Each structure stands twice: as C-alpha cells, then as structure tokens.
Amino acid sequence: MKKYRNDIKTIFQVLSYMALYVSISMIDNPVVSIISGGFWLFVWTFNIYDKIKYRNQKYLDEIRFPTQNDLYHKTTSLSLGIMLTIGMIIWISIMTELTFIPIIGLIAGLLILINGIIDVPKGQLKLENSKLKSIGLKEEIELSEIESINIDRNQITIRKENNSKINLDKLELNEKWTSKIAEFLNKKLNTEEVKITCGNTV
C-alpha cells in the first residue's frame, strides 16, 4: 500500500482542485471564475513549458533522474487527463447552451494529458549560486561544504565537511543513471575537493 500512497495523494489533490474550481465557478461572479480557471491553466501550461525546456537541454546546471514514484505520477496524469478530456467532450456534445466550465475542463484535461505524455523524471540536482539544490533536500547545501557524494541505486548521499550526511532517497537508478549523474557532478564540481563515487561505499 505504501508505494501507492503518493499516487493516491496526487489524485486527491487534482480532484480537490477540480472540485474547488467547480465550486467557485458556480458563484455568480465571472471574474472569480476566470481568475481561478486561468491560474490552474497557467500552472499546467508552465509545467509543460518547463518539461520541454529541460528535454531540449536548456537547463545546463541541472540533472533530473528517476525516482520510485515516477511511474505513478505519469500514470496519474495520463489517467486523469484522458478521463477529464473524454468527460468534457461528452458534456459539450450534449449540452444545449454554451457554458464556461466544460470548455475550461477540456483545456485542463488536454494540458494534464500532455503533462503525462512528456513527463520527465522527478529526481533533481541543481547547481545555483554556489549551492546544491534539490526538490528532495530540505536545505540548500553550500558547494564549499561538500566533502563527498555517493550515488547508489536507491539514494544519493552527500557528506559534508563536518561529517554530517544528507540523503536524497527513494530513487530508482540503474548503472546508466548512476554514471550519468556522476558525469554531471564531475563536470560541474571541483572534483579535487569533492569525491564522487558510485555504489554502496558510504
């Protein structure tokens, strides 16, 4: 059941957003409806833009890699996108007068579906302003404080100079990906000061 927890959470969040939007749309205030719908369309559109930009190698100081939840996130986007798109098409085909909600719902469904089709790995390491950042790290790490980085099959372990360790876990890396991450770090970091290793050696 644990492995489905994030997937269920994602479905619940998306359905909550849809329910919130429908509730707001029922208010006799078109301005509120337009702002609400426009916000979520912007978020999904930006996600598509971000993924396309990464696929086109525009983020030179960032690498993304597989996690254990990637498949569930992708499946969720595809399933919700297909269901919402089909549902809105049926709604539009049977309605007697043009309304705002199904049109926005159709656009949203297509955006969610596209997000699933062009999905990219959720793991991330990013170098910015002499700091190492990641969605999975609670804090930014100064590059000057890093002593070594070990890349294993299910986690990346960052050891700092004070001998403390920070783990980026729940990954799903094969030999190809560990080599790719190591190559990225070796290229971007001063490897005379930071030791980069692969495998269960830390």
Salt bridges, closest charged atoms under 4 A:
ASP50 OD2 - ARG64 NH1 3.10
ASP61 OD1 - LYS188 NZ 3.09
GLU62 OE2 - ARG64 NE 2.59
ASP119 OD1 - LYS51 NZ 3.21
ASP119 OD1 - LYS122 NZ 2.69
GLU128 OE1 - LYS126 NZ 3.25
GLU128 OE2 - LYS133 NZ 3.60
GLU139 OE2 - LYS160 NZ 3.60
GLU140 OE1 - LYS131 NZ 3.44
GLU140 OE2 - LYS133 NZ 3.50
GLU142 OE2 - LYS131 NZ 3.96
GLU145 OE1 - LYS160 NZ 3.36
